Amino acid sequence: MSDECHLCLLGLIFLSSLLTGTSGVDETHVFISSGEDVRLPCDNALPDCKSTVWNYNSYSATVELIYLGIKKKDTERHERLSLGSDCSLNINNISKEDYGSYTCRQYVNGEQQGTDARVDLHVLHVSSSQTEISAGRSVTLSCQLYSYLFWVNQAGVRLARSDSRYQILLYHCIITLNITLLNED
């Protein structure tokens, strides 16, 4: 991981300390930088991945990525996905659009086995205002954390954005650094 991400990692550590699980679901949080490859564990996997279903959930919709061990060809991520021998979901070349909640489920004879294994993927995206940098010039580094967060009520049920009683605002965590470079930088 590049040195420019270190400040952002402090924020990630703080954020991860705030995250809590949901009852009835095995939940894991994975933090990754854009451009890297990631393995999302399926903690409820049966010995045969032919019973495995992976779903992706963002704020807009739920998309089926893997159905009974077979990769769906009609998804945007199709070329970057693979199923590991342990039924984990592998995603190559992570982009900021990949953040969200991934759920692994097991089915035998059409019936779900065990609880969902949910993985919340948080993507750290670092960018620069300059493509060429040199001493004496200013550069702005931007670090954005894309996370799948939502409000729940006292019973742990997610609040619906469509409910007119609630106004839910969502912003990605952003930190910027403006610096004038020196020769030793």
PyMOL CGO cylinders between C-alpha atoms (Angstrom):
from pymol import cmd
from pymol.cgo import CYLINDER

trace = [
    CYLINDER, 0.00, 0.00, 0.00, 1.39, 3.45, -0.87, 0.3, 1, 1, 1, 1, 1, 1,
    CYLINDER, 1.39, 3.45, -0.87, 2.64, 5.91, 1.76, 0.3, 1, 1, 1, 1, 1, 1,
    CYLINDER, 2.64, 5.91, 1.76, -0.03, 8.46, 0.83, 0.3, 1, 1, 1, 1, 1, 1,
    CYLINDER, -0.03, 8.46, 0.83, -2.70, 6.18, 2.32, 0.3, 1, 1, 1, 1, 1, 1,
    CYLINDER, -2.70, 6.18, 2.32, -1.32, 6.14, 5.87, 0.3, 1, 1, 1, 1, 1, 1,
    CYLINDER, -1.32, 6.14, 5.87, -3.37, 9.11, 7.12, 0.3, 1, 1, 1, 1, 1, 1,
    CYLINDER, -3.37, 9.11, 7.12, -6.49, 7.59, 5.67, 0.3, 1, 1, 1, 1, 1, 1,
    CYLINDER, -6.49, 7.59, 5.67, -5.76, 4.31, 7.44, 0.3, 1, 1, 1, 1, 1, 1,
    CYLINDER, -5.76, 4.31, 7.44, -6.01, 6.07, 10.79, 0.3, 1, 1, 1, 1, 1, 1,
    CYLINDER, -6.01, 6.07, 10.79, -9.53, 7.09, 9.82, 0.3, 1, 1, 1, 1, 1, 1,
    CYLINDER, -9.53, 7.09, 9.82, -10.28, 3.52, 8.77, 0.3, 1, 1, 1, 1, 1, 1,
    CYLINDER, -10.28, 3.52, 8.77, -9.16, 2.17, 12.12, 0.3, 1, 1, 1, 1, 1, 1,
    CYLINDER, -9.16, 2.17, 12.12, -11.41, 4.66, 13.89, 0.3, 1, 1, 1, 1, 1, 1,
    CYLINDER, -11.41, 4.66, 13.89, -14.35, 3.85, 11.62, 0.3, 1, 1, 1, 1, 1, 1,
    CYLINDER, -14.35, 3.85, 11.62, -13.91, 0.12, 12.07, 0.3, 1, 1, 1, 1, 1, 1,
    CYLINDER, -13.91, 0.12, 12.07, -14.13, 0.56, 15.84, 0.3, 1, 1, 1, 1, 1, 1,
    CYLINDER, -14.13, 0.56, 15.84, -17.59, 2.11, 15.37, 0.3, 1, 1, 1, 1, 1, 1,
    CYLINDER, -17.59, 2.11, 15.37, -19.00, -0.65, 13.18, 0.3, 1, 1, 1, 1, 1, 1,
    CYLINDER, -19.00, -0.65, 13.18, -21.20, -3.26, 14.83, 0.3, 1, 1, 1, 1, 1, 1,
    CYLINDER, -21.20, -3.26, 14.83, -22.85, -6.45, 13.59, 0.3, 1, 1, 1, 1, 1, 1,
    CYLINDER, -22.85, -6.45, 13.59, -26.50, -7.22, 12.92, 0.3, 1, 1, 1, 1, 1, 1,
    CYLINDER, -26.50, -7.22, 12.92, -28.20, -10.04, 14.81, 0.3, 1, 1, 1, 1, 1, 1,
    CYLINDER, -28.20, -10.04, 14.81, -28.74, -13.30, 12.92, 0.3, 1, 1, 1, 1, 1, 1,
    CYLINDER, -28.74, -13.30, 12.92, -26.02, -12.50, 10.39, 0.3, 1, 1, 1, 1, 1, 1,
    CYLINDER, -26.02, -12.50, 10.39, -22.32, -13.35, 10.44, 0.3, 1, 1, 1, 1, 1, 1,
    CYLINDER, -22.32, -13.35, 10.44, -20.74, -10.03, 9.46, 0.3, 1, 1, 1, 1, 1, 1,
    CYLINDER, -20.74, -10.03, 9.46, -17.21, -9.16, 8.37, 0.3, 1, 1, 1, 1, 1, 1,
    CYLINDER, -17.21, -9.16, 8.37, -15.73, -5.79, 7.37, 0.3, 1, 1, 1, 1, 1, 1,
    CYLINDER, -15.73, -5.79, 7.37, -13.04, -5.66, 4.69, 0.3, 1, 1, 1, 1, 1, 1,
    CYLINDER, -13.04, -5.66, 4.69, -11.06, -2.50, 3.89, 0.3, 1, 1, 1, 1, 1, 1,
    CYLINDER, -11.06, -2.50, 3.89, -9.19, -2.32, 0.57, 0.3, 1, 1, 1, 1, 1, 1,
    CYLINDER, -9.19, -2.32, 0.57, -7.63, 0.33, -1.69, 0.3, 1, 1, 1, 1, 1, 1,
    CYLINDER, -7.63, 0.33, -1.69, -8.95, 0.82, -5.21, 0.3, 1, 1, 1, 1, 1, 1,
    CYLINDER, -8.95, 0.82, -5.21, -6.90, -1.01, -7.83, 0.3, 1, 1, 1, 1, 1, 1,
    CYLINDER, -6.90, -1.01, -7.83, -6.11, -3.95, -5.54, 0.3, 1, 1, 1, 1, 1, 1,
    CYLINDER, -6.11, -3.95, -5.54, -7.55, -7.48, -5.54, 0.3, 1, 1, 1, 1, 1, 1,
    CYLINDER, -7.55, -7.48, -5.54, -9.71, -8.69, -2.66, 0.3, 1, 1, 1, 1, 1, 1,
    CYLINDER, -9.71, -8.69, -2.66, -10.98, -12.00, -1.27, 0.3, 1, 1, 1, 1, 1, 1,
    CYLINDER, -10.98, -12.00, -1.27, -14.35, -11.88, 0.51, 0.3, 1, 1, 1, 1, 1, 1,
    CYLINDER, -14.35, -11.88, 0.51, -14.72, -14.86, 2.87, 0.3, 1, 1, 1, 1, 1, 1,
    CYLINDER, -14.72, -14.86, 2.87, -17.83, -17.02, 2.95, 0.3, 1, 1, 1, 1, 1, 1,
    CYLINDER, -17.83, -17.02, 2.95, -17.82, -18.03, 6.60, 0.3, 1, 1, 1, 1, 1, 1,
    CYLINDER, -17.82, -18.03, 6.60, -20.87, -20.30, 6.27, 0.3, 1, 1, 1, 1, 1, 1,
    CYLINDER, -20.87, -20.30, 6.27, -19.62, -22.30, 3.25, 0.3, 1, 1, 1, 1, 1, 1,
    CYLINDER, -19.62, -22.30, 3.25, -20.54, -25.93, 2.78, 0.3, 1, 1, 1, 1, 1, 1,
    CYLINDER, -20.54, -25.93, 2.78, -17.88, -28.30, 1.38, 0.3, 1, 1, 1, 1, 1, 1,
    CYLINDER, -17.88, -28.30, 1.38, -19.30, -28.05, -2.14, 0.3, 1, 1, 1, 1, 1, 1,
    CYLINDER, -19.30, -28.05, -2.14, -19.47, -24.54, -3.63, 0.3, 1, 1, 1, 1, 1, 1,
    CYLINDER, -19.47, -24.54, -3.63, -22.33, -25.68, -5.88, 0.3, 1, 1, 1, 1, 1, 1,
    CYLINDER, -22.33, -25.68, -5.88, -24.64, -24.63, -3.05, 0.3, 1, 1, 1, 1, 1, 1,
    CYLINDER, -24.64, -24.63, -3.05, -23.19, -21.09, -2.84, 0.3, 1, 1, 1, 1, 1, 1,
    CYLINDER, -23.19, -21.09, -2.84, -25.01, -17.88, -3.78, 0.3, 1, 1, 1, 1, 1, 1,
    CYLINDER, -25.01, -17.88, -3.78, -23.31, -14.46, -3.61, 0.3, 1, 1, 1, 1, 1, 1,
    CYLINDER, -23.31, -14.46, -3.61, -25.42, -11.27, -3.72, 0.3, 1, 1, 1, 1, 1, 1,
    CYLINDER, -25.42, -11.27, -3.72, -24.23, -7.65, -3.87, 0.3, 1, 1, 1, 1, 1, 1,
    CYLINDER, -24.23, -7.65, -3.87, -26.28, -4.91, -2.26, 0.3, 1, 1, 1, 1, 1, 1,
    CYLINDER, -26.28, -4.91, -2.26, -25.76, -1.19, -2.70, 0.3, 1, 1, 1, 1, 1, 1,
    CYLINDER, -25.76, -1.19, -2.70, -28.14, 1.60, -1.87, 0.3, 1, 1, 1, 1, 1, 1,
    CYLINDER, -28.14, 1.60, -1.87, -30.02, 1.18, -5.14, 0.3, 1, 1, 1, 1, 1, 1,
    CYLINDER, -30.02, 1.18, -5.14, -30.49, -2.55, -5.70, 0.3, 1, 1, 1, 1, 1, 1,
    CYLINDER, -30.49, -2.55, -5.70, -29.49, -6.13, -4.93, 0.3, 1, 1, 1, 1, 1, 1,
    CYLINDER, -29.49, -6.13, -4.93, -27.64, -8.00, -7.69, 0.3, 1, 1, 1, 1, 1, 1,
    CYLINDER, -27.64, -8.00, -7.69, -27.02, -11.75, -7.82, 0.3, 1, 1, 1, 1, 1, 1,
    CYLINDER, -27.02, -11.75, -7.82, -23.34, -12.33, -8.70, 0.3, 1, 1, 1, 1, 1, 1,
    CYLINDER, -23.34, -12.33, -8.70, -22.96, -16.09, -8.16, 0.3, 1, 1, 1, 1, 1, 1,
    CYLINDER, -22.96, -16.09, -8.16, -25.84, -18.56, -8.29, 0.3, 1, 1, 1, 1, 1, 1,
    CYLINDER, -25.84, -18.56, -8.29, -25.27, -22.11, -7.03, 0.3, 1, 1, 1, 1, 1, 1,
    CYLINDER, -25.27, -22.11, -7.03, -21.54, -21.84, -7.72, 0.3, 1, 1, 1, 1, 1, 1,
    CYLINDER, -21.54, -21.84, -7.72, -21.90, -20.37, -11.23, 0.3, 1, 1, 1, 1, 1, 1,
    CYLINDER, -21.90, -20.37, -11.23, -20.87, -16.81, -12.06, 0.3, 1, 1, 1, 1, 1, 1,
    CYLINDER, -20.87, -16.81, -12.06, -23.68, -14.70, -13.55, 0.3, 1, 1, 1, 1, 1, 1,
    CYLINDER, -23.68, -14.70, -13.55, -22.57, -13.28, -16.89, 0.3, 1, 1, 1, 1, 1, 1,
    CYLINDER, -22.57, -13.28, -16.89, -24.91, -10.29, -16.95, 0.3, 1, 1, 1, 1, 1, 1,
    CYLINDER, -24.91, -10.29, -16.95, -23.31, -8.29, -14.14, 0.3, 1, 1, 1, 1, 1, 1,
    CYLINDER, -23.31, -8.29, -14.14, -20.99, -5.30, -14.50, 0.3, 1, 1, 1, 1, 1, 1,
    CYLINDER, -20.99, -5.30, -14.50, -18.35, -7.07, -12.41, 0.3, 1, 1, 1, 1, 1, 1,
    CYLINDER, -18.35, -7.07, -12.41, -18.48, -10.37, -14.34, 0.3, 1, 1, 1, 1, 1, 1,
    CYLINDER, -18.48, -10.37, -14.34, -14.94, -10.22, -15.78, 0.3, 1, 1, 1, 1, 1, 1,
    CYLINDER, -14.94, -10.22, -15.78, -13.39, -9.34, -12.41, 0.3, 1, 1, 1, 1, 1, 1,
    CYLINDER, -13.39, -9.34, -12.41, -15.13, -12.02, -10.31, 0.3, 1, 1, 1, 1, 1, 1,
    CYLINDER, -15.13, -12.02, -10.31, -14.13, -15.57, -9.45, 0.3, 1, 1, 1, 1, 1, 1,
    CYLINDER, -14.13, -15.57, -9.45, -15.19, -18.11, -6.85, 0.3, 1, 1, 1, 1, 1, 1,
    CYLINDER, -15.19, -18.11, -6.85, -12.42, -19.49, -4.63, 0.3, 1, 1, 1, 1, 1, 1,
    CYLINDER, -12.42, -19.49, -4.63, -12.10, -23.17, -3.75, 0.3, 1, 1, 1, 1, 1, 1,
    CYLINDER, -12.10, -23.17, -3.75, -13.36, -22.26, -0.25, 0.3, 1, 1, 1, 1, 1, 1,
    CYLINDER, -13.36, -22.26, -0.25, -16.39, -20.48, -1.81, 0.3, 1, 1, 1, 1, 1, 1,
    CYLINDER, -16.39, -20.48, -1.81, -14.89, -17.04, -1.14, 0.3, 1, 1, 1, 1, 1, 1,
    CYLINDER, -14.89, -17.04, -1.14, -15.65, -14.31, -3.67, 0.3, 1, 1, 1, 1, 1, 1,
    CYLINDER, -15.65, -14.31, -3.67, -12.55, -12.91, -5.38, 0.3, 1, 1, 1, 1, 1, 1,
    CYLINDER, -12.55, -12.91, -5.38, -12.76, -9.48, -7.02, 0.3, 1, 1, 1, 1, 1, 1,
    CYLINDER, -12.76, -9.48, -7.02, -9.87, -8.20, -9.14, 0.3, 1, 1, 1, 1, 1, 1,
    CYLINDER, -9.87, -8.20, -9.14, -8.96, -4.54, -9.65, 0.3, 1, 1, 1, 1, 1, 1,
    CYLINDER, -8.96, -4.54, -9.65, -11.31, -3.07, -7.03, 0.3, 1, 1, 1, 1, 1, 1,
    CYLINDER, -11.31, -3.07, -7.03, -12.96, 0.23, -7.95, 0.3, 1, 1, 1, 1, 1, 1,
    CYLINDER, -12.96, 0.23, -7.95, -14.82, 2.71, -5.77, 0.3, 1, 1, 1, 1, 1, 1,
    CYLINDER, -14.82, 2.71, -5.77, -18.08, 1.44, -7.30, 0.3, 1, 1, 1, 1, 1, 1,
    CYLINDER, -18.08, 1.44, -7.30, -17.48, -1.98, -5.71, 0.3, 1, 1, 1, 1, 1, 1,
    CYLINDER, -17.48, -1.98, -5.71, -18.14, -0.81, -2.14, 0.3, 1, 1, 1, 1, 1, 1,
    CYLINDER, -18.14, -0.81, -2.14, -21.24, -2.22, -0.50, 0.3, 1, 1, 1, 1, 1, 1,
    CYLINDER, -21.24, -2.22, -0.50, -22.59, -5.29, 1.22, 0.3, 1, 1, 1, 1, 1, 1,
    CYLINDER, -22.59, -5.29, 1.22, -21.89, -8.76, -0.16, 0.3, 1, 1, 1, 1, 1, 1,
    CYLINDER, -21.89, -8.76, -0.16, -23.86, -11.73, 1.18, 0.3, 1, 1, 1, 1, 1, 1,
    CYLINDER, -23.86, -11.73, 1.18, -22.94, -15.40, 0.91, 0.3, 1, 1, 1, 1, 1, 1,
    CYLINDER, -22.94, -15.40, 0.91, -25.77, -17.91, 1.30, 0.3, 1, 1, 1, 1, 1, 1,
    CYLINDER, -25.77, -17.91, 1.30, -25.87, -21.68, 1.10, 0.3, 1, 1, 1, 1, 1, 1,
    CYLINDER, -25.87, -21.68, 1.10, -28.76, -23.63, -0.42, 0.3, 1, 1, 1, 1, 1, 1,
    CYLINDER, -28.76, -23.63, -0.42, -29.41, -27.38, -0.41, 0.3, 1, 1, 1, 1, 1, 1,
    CYLINDER, -29.41, -27.38, -0.41, -32.46, -28.69, -2.29, 0.3, 1, 1, 1, 1, 1, 1,
    CYLINDER, -32.46, -28.69, -2.29, -33.80, -25.13, -2.59, 0.3, 1, 1, 1, 1, 1, 1,
    CYLINDER, -33.80, -25.13, -2.59, -33.66, -24.40, 1.15, 0.3, 1, 1, 1, 1, 1, 1,
    CYLINDER, -33.66, -24.40, 1.15, -31.24, -21.98, 2.77, 0.3, 1, 1, 1, 1, 1, 1,
    CYLINDER, -31.24, -21.98, 2.77, -28.73, -23.62, 5.10, 0.3, 1, 1, 1, 1, 1, 1,
    CYLINDER, -28.73, -23.62, 5.10, -27.48, -21.66, 8.11, 0.3, 1, 1, 1, 1, 1, 1,
    CYLINDER, -27.48, -21.66, 8.11, -27.30, -17.90, 8.43, 0.3, 1, 1, 1, 1, 1, 1,
    CYLINDER, -27.30, -17.90, 8.43, -26.13, -15.34, 5.91, 0.3, 1, 1, 1, 1, 1, 1,
    CYLINDER, -26.13, -15.34, 5.91, -22.43, -14.53, 5.87, 0.3, 1, 1, 1, 1, 1, 1,
    CYLINDER, -22.43, -14.53, 5.87, -22.29, -10.80, 5.15, 0.3, 1, 1, 1, 1, 1, 1,
    CYLINDER, -22.29, -10.80, 5.15, -19.15, -8.94, 4.11, 0.3, 1, 1, 1, 1, 1, 1,
    CYLINDER, -19.15, -8.94, 4.11, -19.21, -5.14, 4.06, 0.3, 1, 1, 1, 1, 1, 1,
    CYLINDER, -19.21, -5.14, 4.06, -16.59, -3.95, 1.59, 0.3, 1, 1, 1, 1, 1, 1,
    CYLINDER, -16.59, -3.95, 1.59, -15.13, -0.49, 2.28, 0.3, 1, 1, 1, 1, 1, 1,
    CYLINDER, -15.13, -0.49, 2.28, -13.04, 0.97, -0.56, 0.3, 1, 1, 1, 1, 1, 1,
    CYLINDER, -13.04, 0.97, -0.56, -10.32, 3.56, -0.03, 0.3, 1, 1, 1, 1, 1, 1,
    CYLINDER, -10.32, 3.56, -0.03, -9.68, 5.69, -3.12, 0.3, 1, 1, 1, 1, 1, 1,
    CYLINDER, -9.68, 5.69, -3.12, -6.66, 8.02, -3.23, 0.3, 1, 1, 1, 1, 1, 1,
    CYLINDER, -6.66, 8.02, -3.23, -6.23, 10.51, -6.05, 0.3, 1, 1, 1, 1, 1, 1,
    CYLINDER, -6.23, 10.51, -6.05, -3.99, 13.45, -6.90, 0.3, 1, 1, 1, 1, 1, 1,
    CYLINDER, -3.99, 13.45, -6.90, -4.70, 16.77, -8.60, 0.3, 1, 1, 1, 1, 1, 1,
    CYLINDER, -4.70, 16.77, -8.60, -1.47, 16.46, -10.57, 0.3, 1, 1, 1, 1, 1, 1,
    CYLINDER, -1.47, 16.46, -10.57, -0.18, 13.72, -12.83, 0.3, 1, 1, 1, 1, 1, 1,
    CYLINDER, -0.18, 13.72, -12.83, 3.37, 15.10, -12.79, 0.3, 1, 1, 1, 1, 1, 1,
    CYLINDER, 3.37, 15.10, -12.79, 4.81, 16.39, -9.56, 0.3, 1, 1, 1, 1, 1, 1,
    CYLINDER, 4.81, 16.39, -9.56, 8.06, 18.22, -8.86, 0.3, 1, 1, 1, 1, 1, 1,
    CYLINDER, 8.06, 18.22, -8.86, 9.71, 20.28, -6.14, 0.3, 1, 1, 1, 1, 1, 1,
    CYLINDER, 9.71, 20.28, -6.14, 8.22, 23.73, -5.63, 0.3, 1, 1, 1, 1, 1, 1,
    CYLINDER, 8.22, 23.73, -5.63, 4.85, 22.80, -7.08, 0.3, 1, 1, 1, 1, 1, 1,
    CYLINDER, 4.85, 22.80, -7.08, 1.67, 22.33, -5.09, 0.3, 1, 1, 1, 1, 1, 1,
    CYLINDER, 1.67, 22.33, -5.09, -0.26, 19.10, -5.17, 0.3, 1, 1, 1, 1, 1, 1,
    CYLINDER, -0.26, 19.10, -5.17, -3.57, 18.12, -3.62, 0.3, 1, 1, 1, 1, 1, 1,
    CYLINDER, -3.57, 18.12, -3.62, -4.07, 14.55, -2.45, 0.3, 1, 1, 1, 1, 1, 1,
    CYLINDER, -4.07, 14.55, -2.45, -7.62, 13.38, -1.88, 0.3, 1, 1, 1, 1, 1, 1,
    CYLINDER, -7.62, 13.38, -1.88, -8.52, 10.31, 0.12, 0.3, 1, 1, 1, 1, 1, 1,
    CYLINDER, -8.52, 10.31, 0.12, -12.11, 9.03, -0.01, 0.3, 1, 1, 1, 1, 1, 1,
    CYLINDER, -12.11, 9.03, -0.01, -13.59, 6.13, 1.92, 0.3, 1, 1, 1, 1, 1, 1,
    CYLINDER, -13.59, 6.13, 1.92, -16.60, 4.51, 0.28, 0.3, 1, 1, 1, 1, 1, 1,
    CYLINDER, -16.60, 4.51, 0.28, -18.62, 2.62, 2.91, 0.3, 1, 1, 1, 1, 1, 1,
    CYLINDER, -18.62, 2.62, 2.91, -21.98, 0.92, 3.10, 0.3, 1, 1, 1, 1, 1, 1,
    CYLINDER, -21.98, 0.92, 3.10, -23.55, 2.39, 6.23, 0.3, 1, 1, 1, 1, 1, 1,
    CYLINDER, -23.55, 2.39, 6.23, -27.20, 2.72, 7.21, 0.3, 1, 1, 1, 1, 1, 1,
    CYLINDER, -27.20, 2.72, 7.21, -29.44, 3.56, 10.15, 0.3, 1, 1, 1, 1, 1, 1,
    CYLINDER, -29.44, 3.56, 10.15, -31.41, 0.92, 12.04, 0.3, 1, 1, 1, 1, 1, 1,
    CYLINDER, -31.41, 0.92, 12.04, -34.24, 1.20, 14.57, 0.3, 1, 1, 1, 1, 1, 1,
    CYLINDER, -34.24, 1.20, 14.57, -34.22, -0.21, 18.12, 0.3, 1, 1, 1, 1, 1, 1,
    CYLINDER, -34.22, -0.21, 18.12, -35.02, -3.70, 16.81, 0.3, 1, 1, 1, 1, 1, 1,
    CYLINDER, -35.02, -3.70, 16.81, -32.07, -3.61, 14.40, 0.3, 1, 1, 1, 1, 1, 1,
    CYLINDER, -32.07, -3.61, 14.40, -34.28, -3.19, 11.32, 0.3, 1, 1, 1, 1, 1, 1,
    CYLINDER, -34.28, -3.19, 11.32, -32.84, -0.96, 8.61, 0.3, 1, 1, 1, 1, 1, 1,
    CYLINDER, -32.84, -0.96, 8.61, -34.66, 2.35, 8.13, 0.3, 1, 1, 1, 1, 1, 1,
    CYLINDER, -34.66, 2.35, 8.13, -36.10, 2.76, 4.63, 0.3, 1, 1, 1, 1, 1, 1,
    CYLINDER, -36.10, 2.76, 4.63, -34.99, 5.82, 2.68, 0.3, 1, 1, 1, 1, 1, 1,
    CYLINDER, -34.99, 5.82, 2.68, -38.45, 5.89, 1.10, 0.3, 1, 1, 1, 1, 1, 1,
    CYLINDER, -38.45, 5.89, 1.10, -40.14, 6.49, 4.48, 0.3, 1, 1, 1, 1, 1, 1,
    CYLINDER, -40.14, 6.49, 4.48, -41.12, 10.17, 4.59, 0.3, 1, 1, 1, 1, 1, 1,
    CYLINDER, -41.12, 10.17, 4.59, -40.53, 10.30, 8.35, 0.3, 1, 1, 1, 1, 1, 1,
    CYLINDER, -40.53, 10.30, 8.35, -36.78, 10.07, 7.82, 0.3, 1, 1, 1, 1, 1, 1,
    CYLINDER, -36.78, 10.07, 7.82, -34.33, 12.27, 6.03, 0.3, 1, 1, 1, 1, 1, 1,
    CYLINDER, -34.33, 12.27, 6.03, -31.17, 10.25, 5.55, 0.3, 1, 1, 1, 1, 1, 1,
    CYLINDER, -31.17, 10.25, 5.55, -28.15, 12.04, 4.12, 0.3, 1, 1, 1, 1, 1, 1,
    CYLINDER, -28.15, 12.04, 4.12, -25.13, 10.11, 2.92, 0.3, 1, 1, 1, 1, 1, 1,
    CYLINDER, -25.13, 10.11, 2.92, -21.66, 11.48, 2.29, 0.3, 1, 1, 1, 1, 1, 1,
    CYLINDER, -21.66, 11.48, 2.29, -18.45, 9.61, 1.72, 0.3, 1, 1, 1, 1, 1, 1,
    CYLINDER, -18.45, 9.61, 1.72, -15.61, 10.24, 4.15, 0.3, 1, 1, 1, 1, 1, 1,
    CYLINDER, -15.61, 10.24, 4.15, -13.22, 12.62, 2.39, 0.3, 1, 1, 1, 1, 1, 1,
    CYLINDER, -13.22, 12.62, 2.39, -9.91, 14.05, 3.56, 0.3, 1, 1, 1, 1, 1, 1,
    CYLINDER, -9.91, 14.05, 3.56, -7.64, 16.23, 1.43, 0.3, 1, 1, 1, 1, 1, 1,
    CYLINDER, -7.64, 16.23, 1.43, -4.03, 17.36, 1.79, 0.3, 1, 1, 1, 1, 1, 1,
    CYLINDER, -4.03, 17.36, 1.79, -2.61, 20.40, -0.01, 0.3, 1, 1, 1, 1, 1, 1,
    CYLINDER, -2.61, 20.40, -0.01, 1.18, 20.45, 0.01, 0.3, 1, 1, 1, 1, 1, 1,
    CYLINDER, 1.18, 20.45, 0.01, 3.98, 22.35, -1.69, 0.3, 1, 1, 1, 1, 1, 1,
    CYLINDER, 3.98, 22.35, -1.69, 6.64, 19.80, -2.45, 0.3, 1, 1, 1, 1, 1, 1,
    CYLINDER, 6.64, 19.80, -2.45, 10.25, 20.22, -1.35, 0.3, 1, 1, 1, 1, 1, 1,
    CYLINDER, 10.25, 20.22, -1.35, 13.31, 18.58, -2.91, 0.3, 1, 1, 1, 1, 1, 1,
    CYLINDER, 13.31, 18.58, -2.91, 13.41, 15.95, -0.16, 0.3, 1, 1, 1, 1, 1, 1,
    CYLINDER, 13.41, 15.95, -0.16, 9.78, 14.93, -0.83, 0.3, 1, 1, 1, 1, 1, 1,
]
cmd.load_cgo(trace, "trace")
